[in-house]
Structures are given as structure tokens and as C-alpha cells.
Amino acid sequence: MVDQPAGCSCGVPVRPPGAARRDLLGAGGRRRPGGLPAPVPGQPGGAAHAVPQHGVDVARDDRRGRGPPLPGVRGGRRGTPGVSGAQPLAGHVALVTGSGSSSGIGFACARRLGMLGARVALTSTTERVHLRAAELEAEGIPATGRVADLTDPDQAAGLVAAAVADHGPVTILVNNAGMTSLASPEGPVATTEMSDEQWERGLHRNVSTAFYVSRAALPAMRDAGYGRIVNVASTSGPVSAYPNDAAYHAAKAAMLGLTRALAVETASRGVTVNAVAPGWIATGSATEHELAAGRRTPVGRSGTPEEVAAVVAFLAAPDAGYVTGQLIIVDGGNSIAEDHT
């Protein structure tokens, strides 16, 4: 389903009657950022946005989760080649794990966040992550790549420290590492034939990685009073299942539990934690069987990594501060259809 290495919207300012001008301004007299990410060119024709991206900027005194004005950013915008309009993530730093594949969800998320103004730190288990970082740099997106085994808690902590050293405090974390790794590929196996090592490896790769990196990134987000964590789960586990991959399903279901636990722990500190559940996604590693399953969805095709990335970008935006602990399914309606013939 997903190649994951181990692994127009508008905001309309509203001024309530009698509200003082200062209520509409953030710290330093800056108007609060409005508007969610604009659509990125190249979306498949006829595809609807998975999440409505609209809303209003309501005046209020409590800015928790909106974040303070970022140093060196004027008006919250930064120009990026090929992208017009607001840059809502200008001044932010996004760490995206599992982003080594050129056709995977992780890299699509990194590119989308970078196009919206963020500086991006990428990681995967192989040296190809440096090629992905170079691609983003060539597009005008500040990016670095690091090789790390995120099943090792020390390497996970080191990765966060390196991202901070390279770009500044991490304000956005996308936990996409999981599923399978080029360094350690494995196929489906029945539960009765699964070894202890296979079970433990499946859990470590698909949920421990997210826990270790989140644990390392959260203290700075909590202290700053702002952060966005988006966990890439799956429909497999939280929503549905297929045979002979119990460890993967258990881990992805656990990813949802982790998401909700972190959400209630951090909500009062301005940090949101959400999960995205992709269905059949046409990555470079998708098999013909998987592509055929995509054609049986109500939409009639597999999704694209860019469509998943669009939802991740929505959840990573400053204006998504009142959405936390949620699972957003991106599967073309597959999980609600009774008849897939």
C-alpha cells in the first residue's frame, strides 16, 4: 500500500462587533495568520480535497496552538519557486521520517510542507535520503537528509537534535517511517508461523519509531506552546484488515492509540497530534494486486501520495489548532463501501 522506509481555501478575518483592534492582533501587533494551504498544482483531475480547507480567523485572546510570531518572518510568508499565494508554514521546521522513496508518502509530505514555506529535515534508513534532500533544494526548499534507524531510541533522539542544529526548533513532525525497509524487507506471514523476532520487528518498525521520535521532539514543542505531530497510520489495523500481517495491523492500530494519548497529554500546551490513514495508494512499490484493489474503491482508482500529503499539510497548518486526536481516512471511500465487486 505504501512505500515507507523504516518506513481554494481561504481564511476570512472576522471582527466581532465591539471587539477591540488589539484582539485581532497577535504579539508584536502582527495580524494573526489566516488561510490554509492553497491547492498545489498537479493534483489529479476531478479529485476532491479529502478535507475541507476553509474557516474563519475569529478574534480571541488565547493563542495557544497558534504559535508566537516566528523570528525573521515578515507576515508569515516566504516565496517558493512554482508556488503562488500565502506561505503559512514560513519560519517553521518540519521533520519527516520515512522519506527516502521518491514516490512515497513521506517525500510527498516533505515536498508539500516545503512548498508551503517550511524548512525540511528528511530521514530514511538508506543514503538515498540525500538524493531526496537535493531534489528539494533544487526546487528552492531548504532541506537536509539524515540516515537513521529509528527503532533505536538514541538514533531517534539524535535525529531530532540534528534537525534542530540544521534548521532550528522542530515545530512540525510527520511520523511516516514504517511498513517495510529496503534494509530489511519481509513478506506476509501467518500468525501461527510468525516468529517472536518478526512480531517484535513489526511493532518496533511501525509504532516504536513514532514513539521515539515524538518523545524527543515534544519537550521543545511543549515549552514553546506550539507544535504539530501527524502520524501516518493506515486503514489496515485502525479500520480494516487483511490476512497474514498481524504485527503490521497491531502496530498501526497502536499508532492511533498513541495519537490519542499524546493528543490529550499535550493539547493544553498548544500541541496537536493527529493521524492519517491512507488506503490503497499508488506508490512506486504498489503491486498490480494493490492497484486493482484501488480500482475497486468507490472513487475508482488508487490514491496518490500527494493526496495524502495534502491532508497532512492541513493538519500541520497553524489554522488546524482545534483539531487533535483525530484519524482522517484517505481511501477513496473504500472503508465505507459494502460491495467491492
C-alpha positions in Angstrom: 0.0 0.0 0.0 2.7 2.5 1.0 6.4 2.6 0.3 7.6 3.8 3.7 11.2 3.3 4.7 11.8 2.3 8.3 9.1 3.0 6.9 -9.5 27.4 -2.7 -9.1 27.5 0.8 -9.4 30.9 2.4 -9.4 32.4 5.8 -11.8 35.4 6.2 -10.9 37.7 9.1 -14.0 38.3 11.2 -14.2 41.2 13.6 -16.9 40.7 16.2 -19.0 43.8 17.0 -17.3 45.9 19.6 -14.1 43.9 19.6 -11.0 46.0 20.3 -8.4 46.2 17.5 -5.9 44.6 19.7 -8.0 41.4 19.9 -7.4 40.9 16.2 -3.6 41.2 16.5 -1.0 38.8 17.8 2.1 39.5 19.7 4.1 42.5 18.3 1.0 43.9 16.6 1.0 41.4 13.8 -2.3 40.2 12.4 -2.8 36.5 13.0 -2.1 34.3 10.1 -5.2 33.4 8.1 -6.0 30.9 5.4 -5.0 27.3 5.0 -2.6 25.9 2.3 -3.6 26.7 -1.2 -4.1 23.7 -3.6 -0.8 22.6 -5.1 -0.7 22.3 -8.9 -0.6 18.8 -10.4 -3.4 17.2 -8.4 -5.3 14.6 -10.4 -8.2 16.0 -12.4 -11.5 15.6 -10.8 -10.2 14.5 -7.4 -11.9 16.2 -4.5 -10.0 17.5 -1.5 -10.0 14.9 1.3 -10.6 17.5 3.9 -12.5 20.8 3.5 -9.9 23.6 3.9 -11.9 26.6 4.9 -12.6 28.6 8.0 -12.5 32.0 9.7 -10.0 33.8 11.8 -12.0 34.5 14.9 -10.6 37.1 17.3 -9.7 35.8 20.7 -7.1 36.4 23.4 -6.0 32.8 23.8 -3.3 32.0 21.2 -2.4 28.5 22.4 -1.7 26.3 19.5 -1.4 29.2 17.0 2.2 29.8 17.9 4.1 33.1 18.5 5.4 35.2 15.7 8.4 33.4 14.3 11.7 35.3 14.2 12.8 36.5 10.7 9.4 36.0 9.2 7.5 39.0 7.9 3.8 38.5 7.6 4.3 34.7 7.7 5.2 34.3 4.0 8.1 33.1 2.1 8.3 32.8 -1.7 8.9 29.3 -3.1 9.5 28.7 -6.9 6.4 27.4 -8.6 4.1 28.3 -5.8 1.9 31.4 -5.5 -0.1 32.7 -2.6 0.4 32.5 1.1 3.2 30.5 2.7 1.5 29.5 6.0 4.5 27.4 7.2 7.2 30.0 6.6 9.6 30.0 9.5 8.5 26.5 10.6 10.8 23.4 10.6 9.3 20.1 9.5 10.9 16.8 10.3 9.5 14.0 8.1 10.6 10.4 8.7 10.4 7.6 6.2 11.1 10.0 3.3 13.7 8.2 1.2 11.5 6.9 -1.6 11.0 9.3 -4.5 7.4 8.0 -5.0 6.4 7.5 -1.3 4.1 9.4 1.0 7.0 10.7 3.2 8.7 12.5 0.4 5.4 13.9 -0.9 4.7 15.3 2.6 8.2 16.8 2.7 7.8 18.5 -0.6 4.3 19.7 0.2 5.4 21.2 3.5 8.4 22.8 1.9 6.3 24.3 -0.8 4.2 25.9 1.9 7.2 27.6 3.4 8.7 25.1 5.9 12.4 24.2 6.1 12.5 20.4 5.9 14.6 17.7 7.6 14.2 14.3 5.9 15.3 10.8 7.1 15.4 7.2 6.0 17.4 4.1 6.6 19.4 4.4 3.4 21.7 7.0 1.7 19.0 7.7 -0.9 17.6 10.3 1.5 20.4 12.6 0.5 19.1 12.5 -3.1 15.6 13.5 -1.9 17.0 16.4 0.1 19.0 17.5 -3.0 15.8 17.4 -5.1 14.0 19.7 -2.7 17.0 22.1 -2.6 16.9 22.3 -6.4 13.2 23.4 -6.1 14.2 26.2 -3.7 13.2 24.4 -0.5 15.7 24.4 2.3 16.2 20.7 3.1 18.7 18.2 4.7 18.8 14.5 4.8 19.9 12.1 7.6 20.3 8.4 7.7 18.9 6.9 10.9 17.5 3.6 12.3 14.6 5.0 14.2 14.0 1.7 16.0 17.0 2.8 18.0 15.9 5.4 20.6 19.3 7.0 20.7 19.3 7.5 16.9 15.8 8.9 17.1 16.9 11.5 19.7 20.0 12.2 17.7 17.9 12.8 14.6 15.8 15.5 16.3 18.9 17.1 17.7 20.4 17.2 14.2 17.3 18.7 12.7 17.4 21.5 15.3 21.1 22.1 14.6 20.4 22.2 10.8 17.3 24.3 10.8 16.1 25.4 14.2 13.4 24.1 16.6 11.1 21.4 15.1 7.6 22.7 15.0 6.1 20.0 12.7 6.8 16.3 13.0 5.4 13.8 10.4 5.9 10.2 11.6 5.9 8.3 8.4 8.6 5.7 9.0 7.3 2.1 8.9 5.9 -0.7 6.9 8.9 -2.1 5.2 12.5 -1.1 4.8 14.9 -1.6 1.9 17.5 -2.6 4.5 15.2 -5.3 5.9 12.4 -6.4 3.6 10.0 -9.1 4.6 6.8 -10.6 3.2 3.4 -11.6 4.7 3.4 -14.4 7.2 0.6 -16.2 9.0 0.2 -15.5 12.8 0.9 -19.2 13.6 4.1 -19.1 11.6 5.3 -15.7 12.8 8.4 -15.7 15.0 8.9 -13.6 18.1 11.5 -11.6 16.2 9.1 -10.9 13.3 6.4 -9.8 15.7 8.8 -7.5 17.6 10.3 -6.1 14.5 6.8 -5.3 13.1 5.9 -3.4 16.2 9.2 -1.6 16.5 9.2 -0.5 12.9 5.6 0.7 12.7 4.9 2.2 16.1 8.1 2.4 18.3 9.7 4.7 15.7 6.9 7.2 16.1 7.1 7.0 19.8 10.8 7.5 20.0 10.9 10.5 17.7 7.8 12.1 19.2 9.3 11.7 22.7 12.4 13.5 21.5 10.6 16.3 19.7 7.8 17.0 22.2 9.7 18.8 25.0 10.6 21.7 22.8 7.1 21.9 21.3 5.6 21.9 24.8 7.9 24.6 26.1 7.3 26.8 23.0 3.5 26.4 23.4 3.2 25.2 19.8 3.6 22.0 17.7 2.0 19.8 15.1 2.5 16.0 15.1 1.0 13.9 12.3 1.3 10.2 12.4 0.9 8.2 9.2 -1.1 5.2 10.2 -3.1 3.0 7.8 -6.6 1.8 7.2 -5.1 -1.6 8.0 -5.4 -2.0 11.7 -7.4 1.0 12.8 -10.2 0.4 10.3 -9.9 -2.9 8.5 -7.6 -5.9 8.0 -6.2 -8.4 5.5 -4.7 -11.8 6.3 -1.1 -12.7 7.3 0.2 -9.4 8.7 -0.8 -9.3 12.3 2.2 -7.3 13.5 1.6 -4.6 11.0 -2.1 -4.3 11.8 -1.4 -4.3 15.6 1.2 -1.6 15.2 -0.9 0.7 13.0 -3.9 0.3 15.5 -1.4 1.1 18.2 -0.4 4.2 16.2 -4.0 5.5 16.7 -3.8 4.8 20.4 -0.5 6.7 20.6 -2.0 9.6 18.7 -4.9 10.0 21.1 -2.8 9.5 24.2 -0.4 12.2 23.1 -3.2 14.5 22.0 -4.8 14.6 25.4 -1.4 15.0 27.1 -0.3 18.0 25.0 -3.5 19.8 24.0 -3.3 22.4 26.8 0.3 23.2 25.6 -0.6 24.2 22.1 0.4 20.9 20.5 -1.9 18.9 18.3 -1.4 15.2 17.4 -3.4 13.6 14.7 -3.2 10.5 12.4 -3.8 10.0 8.7 -4.9 6.6 7.5 -4.1 6.0 3.8 -5.8 3.3 1.9 -4.7 2.0 -1.5 -2.0 4.5 -2.6 -0.2 4.3 -5.9 3.4 4.5 -4.8 6.3 3.1 -6.8 6.2 -0.1 -4.8 2.5 -0.8 -5.4 1.8 -4.2 -6.8 -0.7 -5.0 -9.6 -2.9 -6.6 -6.9 -2.9 -3.4 -4.9 -3.6 -1.2 -7.9 -6.5 -3.5 -8.8 -7.9 -3.1 -5.3 -7.6 0.7 -5.8 -9.8 0.4 -8.9 -12.5 -1.3 -6.9 -12.8 1.7 -4.5 -15.9 4.0 -4.9 -13.6 6.6 -6.5 -12.4 4.0 -9.0 -8.6 4.4 -8.6 -5.8 4.3 -6.1 -4.9 7.5 -4.3 -1.7 9.4 -4.8 1.0 10.2 -2.3 0.3 13.9 -3.0 -3.4 13.5 -1.9 -2.2 12.1 1.4 0.3 14.9 1.7 -2.4 17.5 1.3 -4.2 16.1 4.3 -1.0 16.0 6.3 -0.4 19.7 5.3 -3.8 20.7 6.5 -3.2 19.1 9.9 0.3 20.7 10.1 -1.0 24.2 9.4 -1.3 26.8 12.2 -5.1 27.1 11.5 -5.7 23.5 12.4 -5.1 24.2 16.1 -8.6 23.0 17.1 -8.2 19.6 15.5 -6.4 17.0 17.7 -6.6 13.3 18.5 -8.3 12.5 15.2 -7.9 9.9 12.5 -8.5 11.1 9.0 -9.1 8.3 6.4 -7.8 8.9 2.9 -9.0 5.8 1.0 -11.4 7.0 -1.7 -14.4 5.8 0.3 -13.1 2.2 0.4 -13.8 1.6 4.1 -17.4 2.6 3.9 -18.4 0.6 0.8 -20.1 -2.8 1.4 -19.8 -4.1 -2.1 -16.3 -4.1 -3.7 -17.2 -6.2 -6.7 
